[in-house]
């Protein structure tokens, strides 16, 4: 199955520190690393590591960061020929602080904010040659909605990872095959502050809520809520774990796994990804996930 990822490409500037600083506080960091990232590129790389037939669609700036990100995609088995370099623009960056097993992130969109309808129209034929399209919300919501509508009309499955979270219309959600917020994002996306289990029952086998160390939950069509436990891991860096989860779930589903097994596979891959440094640094291969599951 051909999988397309439409989304962001960032260069992550990662500072390691003893802990996340408090508001207004200055602390001493330990190291600074430049790591390829962006939710779109992360998910594409995770798919590439698993051996998927995956293509990346998005934009970078006319700078060294952009060139590095395109080379990194190709090095990880991702087709990147449709990633556009925008003259006079800068590549997106994310400033990440990692400390005490947690992280905080500030994103500057750069060229990601210019992934627009004309760009999608220019790559539409290649995009619609896929059987599954994955999106996030680090590109403009109007663009994501346009892609979702195109895919819906073409009968192509769509997985939306709604991060950063925004409230979405019922019409847009109806067109999705899967939507994968965490608990906090779900409350924003659906404008719902009630019990997450009720929300899951409203969108059976479509809504998957990730819950960090508690795993992930979904509801069956007979309204039973299932919680798939997280995979045990020795956590070094949680950056990119959610992206790994989404990519691994997409891969497992594309291989014909039933929902519960696909989520077990995704939880395992996400757990493995936390055991190494960097958003992409710990993303596992198919052999590594298979070995851990066994």
N, C-alpha and C positions, 0 to 999 in steps of 0.2 A: 504494500500500500504506500502510495506517495503522500508524504506529509509536508505541508507548508507552514512556516512560522512567519507571521506578519507582526513586526514589533520593533522594539528598541535595541539599539546597539550603544553601549557606553564603555568608556574606560573607567574602571573603578580605581579610585585612589584610596587605598586601605591603610588606615593607621591602627596598629595594635597598641593596646594600653592595658593597665591593670584592671580597669573597669570603665564603664560609660560615664563621662563627666556629668555632674549635676548642672542645672541651669545656672549660667553665669560663672561656672567654675573652670579654672585652668589646671590641667594635670600634665605630667610628663608622659609622652608616648614612648614606645619601645622601638618601633620600626615603621617605615612607609613603603608600601608596595604598589605597583601599577599592574592591575589585573584586568583582563578583558571581561566585560560584563554587560549589563542591560538585560532585562527580563526576557526579551525576545531572543537575543543571542544566547543567553544562558540555556534557554529551553531547546534551542536548535542544537547547541553543542551537546547537551545531555542526550538528545535523540541520536546525534551522530555517534557518540560513544557507545550507545546501545546497538548500533548497526542499522538504524533506520535509514530509509531513502528520504532524506529531508532537504528542503530548500529554504533559504532565508530571504525575506523581503523586508527592506527598510532603507534608511538613509544614514550616511555618515558625512562628516565635514571634510573639507579639502585640507587635511592636516595629517601629521604622522600617526595620531591616534586612530584615525579612520583607516589608514593603510594597514596598521597593525591588526585591527579588528577583522578586516576582510581576510588577511592572511591566516589569522587564528581560526576563523570558521573553516576555511579550506583544509587546514591541518587537522581538524577534528571530524572530517568526513561530511561537512555541510556544503551543499552547492550554494555559492554566494555570487553567482554571475549577475543576479538581478538586484543586488544591493547597489544603490545609487550614491555616488559621490557628488555632493552639492558644492559648487564653486562659491567661494566667499563665505561659507558657513563653517561653524565649528562642530566637532563631534560631541555628542552628549557625554557628560561625566557624572559619576556618582562618588560622593565623599562618604566613606564608611569608617566608622569607629568600631573596632572589635575589642571586647574586653569581658572577662569573667563569664565566658560562654554565651554572650549575647552580642547584639550589634545595634547601631543606630545609623540611619542612612539619609543623606540629603542628595537629591538628584537635580542636575541642571540639564534640561532636555536637549538643547542645541539642535542638531539636524533632525532629531526624533520628532520635534514639533512640526516639522515640514513634511512628514509622511502624510500626504493629502490625497484627495480624490483624483486629481490629474495623475499622480504617481501610480495609484492603483489601476487607473484606466490603462496606463502604459504597460503594465505587467499582467493585465487581466487574463490573457490567454494562458500564460504560464501558470498563474495562480489557480485557475479553474481546471487545470490538468491534474490537480491533487484530489485525493479522496478524503482527506482530513485537513482542516485549517485550524491553526492554533493562534489565539490572539491574547494580548494583555492590554492594559490601559495606560502604558507609558508613551503611547502615540495618541493623537487627538481622538476623542470619543466619536466625533463625526466620521472619521475615517474608519474606525472599528465598526461602527454601525453600517457604513456603506459596504464593507467587506462581508459582514454577516448577512446583509440583504442579498448581495450577489450570490453567496454560497447557498443560501436558503432557496433561492429561485432555481439554482442549478442542481439542487439535491445533494450538496456536499456537506458532510458532517463538520460541525464547528465546536471547538472547545474554547471557552472564554475563561481565562484566569483574571478576574476583575480587580487588578491591583495596579496602581493605587485605586482604592475603592471610590466609586461614584454611584449615585442612585441611577438605576436603569429602568426604562419603561417596560411594562408587561409585554408589549408587542415585541420588543427586542429579545427579551428573555425567552419568549415562546419560540423564536427561530433558532435557538441554540440546541445543540445536542447535549452538551455538558457545560456546567458553570461551577467553578471551583474556588469559592472564597474561603477565607478562614472565618472564625466566629465573629470577629469584629467587623470584617469586611461585609459579611452577610447582612448584618444589621443596617449598614449604610446602603448597600446595593438594593435591598428590598424594602427600605424604610420601615423596618420591623424590629421592635425591641422585645418581642415575646420569646417564648421558649423555642430554641433552635429546632427541636424535634417537630414542632408544629409546622415550621417553615419547610423542613425536609419533606413532610407528608404532602405539602402543597405542590412540590415538584419532584415526584418520585422518579428515581433512576436518571434524573437530570442534574439536580443539585447535589454536590458533594462538598461537605464542609470539613475543612482540615482543622485539626485541633492540636497541632504541635506534638508534645510528648504523649498526648492521649490518642493520637492516630487520626482517623478520618471516619466520617459518618455519612450514611445515605439512607433513603427510605425505599422500600420495595413498592410495587404497585398495589399491594394489599395493605399498605400503610404500616408495615413493620419497619422500625428503625434499627439499622445494623451499625455497630461501631467496630471498625477494623483497627486493632491495636497497633501502635507504633512499633517499629523494629528496634530492639536494643542497640545502643551505640555508645561509644566513648567519644563524647562531643569535644571537638576542638574549635570549630567555627560553624555557626548555623547559617551563614550567608549562602544563599543559593539553594537551600534545602527545599523551599517551596517550589522553585523552578525545576529542580530535579524531580520532585513528586509529580508535577504536571506533565513533564516530558515522559517520565516512566509510565504513568497511567496511560497517556496517549499511545505509547509504544505497545503496551500490553493489550489495550483495547484493539489496536490495529492488527494485532496477531490473533485475534479471535477469543481472547480470554473473557470469561464472564466477569461481571462487575466486581464481585467480591474478590476474585483472584487477581484482577487487574489492580485493585486497591492494595492488596497484600504486596504485590510486586512493587507498586509505587512507594509504599511505606518503607520497604526494604531498601530501595535505591536511595530514598531521601535520608534514611539513617546512615547509610554508607557515606553519603556526601558530606555529612557533618564531621567525619573523622579526619579530614584533611583541611588545610588552610585554603581559603579563597572560594568564590562563588563557583568557579569552574574546576578548580584544582582537585576537588574530591569527587567529581561526578564519575560514577562507576561505569565499567564496561558490562556488557551482558553476562560475560563469564563470572564477573565478581558478584553480580546480583544473584545469579543462579547458584553459585557456591554458598552464599550467605543464606539463601532460602532453604537450602538442603541441610 
